[in-house]
Amino acid sequence: MDDSSLPFGIDRSLLRLDSQDPYFCLHFIMIFVRDQERSLRFYVDQLGFRLVVDQRFESGGRWIEIAPPDGNASLSLALATPDSEEYKLIGHDTRIYFITEDVNAKFNEWSGRGVRFHFPPQVPEWGGTFTRFEDVDGNSFGLAGFDELTLGVESQRRTIAQKLESERRAARDLEIARQVQARPFPQRMPAVRTLEYAGACLQAREVGGDYYDFLDLGRERLVLVIGDIAGKGIAGALLMANLQANLRSQCAIAADEPRRFLRSVNQLFYENTADGDYATFFFAEYNDKTKWLRFANCGHLAALLLRRDGTLERLASIATVLGLFEDWDCMLEERQLFPGDTLVLYTDGMTESFNDSGEEFGEQRLIEALQRHRGESSQALVSSLLDEVRQFNPNEQQDDITLIVANCRESLEPI
C-alpha cells in the first residue's frame, strides 16, 4: 500500500516485517492533570478511550495510560503537584490534535456526555472540519476531519470487508476439501485371516496430498495401496481424490489383470490432471490363502519387508510415477510372506523429517525403529513408528506422513 492510499497515516500500527530497522513508534504523550482518577473517568467514560496501563507503586505513585479506540498511541495522565513547573502547564493548549471521519457526530456524542467544546464544528480556510474541546482540567485539544480521511477510512473498511469475505470463502473451500479428502481414506477394513494390518496419515496441513487405502478384491485377496501426490494443501487433496476415484472405479480389473489395472489408472490420472501433476504409488495385492504378495512400486520409496529371521528386503521402485506419461507400463514382482514377516509402506514425510540439527530421520532410523518394535501388533507398530519420528522432530510437521504396517500371522479370526 503506497502513502497516497493511507488516510493521514492512521496505519501507524502496521508493523514492518523486513527487520531492516529496529521497531519504532510513538508510545505516549504526557498530559498533566490535577486528579488522576477524575481525569481517568473523563477520558474513559466521556470520550470512550481505553485504559491501557494502571500501575500503582509502593511509593504511592500511580502510572496511567489511556488510548483512543484505534490504539496507535497512548496518553499518559501524569499527576502534577501544585508546587511543580508541570502544574503550570495544566489548563492550556496541549498542541494535541485528534482526527475523525465525522467531526459533527463526535461533537454531538461528546456534547451529550458533558464534554465542553470551545465552538461548534467549523470549516476553516485550510478545509476540512475543525473544533476544540477540553478535559476536566481545562487541557484543550483539537478535533479535525478531512474528506481525504473519510474516503481513506471507507476504503480501508471495504478492504477489510473484502478480506473477511475472502477468508470466509477460503474457510468454506477448505472445509469442502476436507470433506472430499476424508472419503479416500479407508472407511472399512476388509476381513482377512493371515494378515494383521493398519494405517495412518498425519497431515502437515488441514488437507494434504498423501493417500492410502485397503481394497477388497474378493476371493480372499486384499490390496494395500499408498501414494504421495506432487502437491500439498487443497490442490494436493483434490488430486488425491482424483486418484482415489480412478482406483476404485477400475478396481474390478485388478482382480484378474493388475498390470492392466495400473495402466488404466495411469491413463485416467494422466487425462484428468494438468501437465506436471503426478503421484508416486505402491500397489500390493495379498492372497490370504497362499500368503503371496504381488506388488508394483511406481516411483515410490522402497517398501520394507522385515523377515521373521531379522533379514530385511527393500521392495524398490520398478516403474515410473503415475500421471506424468501417457505411454506407461509397469512390471509386477512377487514375494512369499511367512508368519512373523512385517511389511511397511510409507511416504517421504516420514524419512525426510528434519530435527533442529538439520539431520534427516532417514530410512536407516526407520529400519532400526522397526526392528526395535517388530513384535508389536500392526496398530501398535504404526503408533510406535510415528512416535519415533515425532520424538526425532518435535517441531512443526513440514510434510504429510503416511504409513501402512502389515504383519503376516498364522490363520487368525477375521478382522
Residue, then its C-alpha position, 0 to 999 in steps of 0.5 A: m500500500d503506497d502513502s497516497s492510499l493511507p488516510f493521514g497515516i492512521d496505519r501507524s500500527l502496521l508493523r514492518l516485517d523486513s527487520q531492516d530497522p529496529y521497531f519504532c513508534l510513538h508510545f505516549i504523550m504526557i498530559f498533566v492533570r490535577d486528579q488522576e482518577r477524575s481525569l481517568r473517568f473523563y477520558v474513559d467514560q466521556l470520550g470512550f478511550r481505553l485504559v491501557v496501563d494502571q500501575r500503582f507503586e509502593s511509593g504511592g505513585r500511580w502510572i496511567e495510560i489511556a488510548p483512543p479506540d484505534g490504539n496507535a498511541s497512548l496518553s499518559l495522565a501524569l499527576a502534577t503537584p501544585d508546587s511543580e513547573e508541570y502544574k503550570l502547564i495544566g489548563h492550556d493548549t496541549r498542541i494535541y490534535f485528534i482526527t475523525e471521519d465525522v467531526n459533527a457526530k463526535f461533537n454531538e456524542w461528546s456534547g451529550r456526555g458533558v464534554r465542553f467544546h470551545f465552538p461548534p464544528q467549523v470549516p476553516e480556510w485550510g478545509g476540512t472540519f475543525t473544533r476544540f474541546e477540553d478535559v476536566d482540567g481545562n487541557s484543550f485539544g483539537l478535533a479535525g476531519f478531512d474528506e481525504l480521511t473519510l474516503g481513506v477510512e471507507s476504503q480501508r473498511r471495504t478492504i477489510a470487508q473484502k478480506l473477511e469475505s475472502e477468508r470466509r470463502a477460503a474457510r468454506d473451500l477448505e472445509i469442502a476439501r476436507q470433506v472430499q479428502a476424508r472419503p479416500f481414506p479407508q472407511r472399512m477394513p476388509a476381513v482377512r485371516t493371515l494378515e494383521y494390518a493398519g494405517a495412518c496419515l498425519q497431515a502437515r496441513e488441514v488437507g494434504g496430498d498423501y493417500y492410502d487405502f485397503l481394497d477388497l478384491g474378493r476371493e480372499r485377496l486384499v490390496l494395500v495401496i499408498g501414494d504421495i501426490a506432487g502437491k500439498g494443501i487443497a490442490g494436493a487433496l483434490l488430486m488425491a481424490n482424483l486418484q482415489a476415484n480412478l482406483r476404485s472405479q477400475c478396481a474390478i480389473a485388478a482382480d484378474e489383470p493388475r498390470r492392466f489395472l495400473r495402466s488404466v489408472n495411469q491413463l485416467f490420472y494422466e487425462n484428468t490432471a494438468d501437465g506436471d501433476y503426478a503421484t508416486f504409488f505402491f500397489a500390493e495385492y495379498n492372497d490370504k490363502t497362499k500368503w503371496l504378495r504381488f506388488a508394483n512400486c511406481g516411483h515410490l520409496a522402497a517398501l520394507l519387508l522385515r523377515r521373521d529371521g531379522t533379514l530385511e528386503r527393500l521392495a524398490s521402485i520398478a516403474t515410473v510415477l503415475g500421471l506424468f506419461e501417457d505411454w506407461d507400463c509397469m512390471l509386477e514382482e512377487r514375494q512369499l510372506f511367512p508368519g512373523d514377516t512385517l511389511v511397511l509402506y510409507t511416504d517421504g514425510m516420514t524419512e525426510s523429517f528434519n530435527d533442529s540439527g538439520e539431520e534427516f530421520g532417514e530410512q536407516r532410523l526407520i529400519e532400526a525403529l522397526q526392528r526395535h518394535r517388530g513384535e508389536s501388533s500392526q496398530a501398535l507398530v504404526s503408533s510406535l513408528l510415528d512416535e519415533v519420528r515425532q520424538f526425532n522432530p518435535n517441531e512443526q510437521q513440514d510434510d504429510i506422513t503416511l504409513i501402512v504396517a502389515n504383519c503376516r500371522e498364522s490363520l487368525e479370526p477375521i478382522 
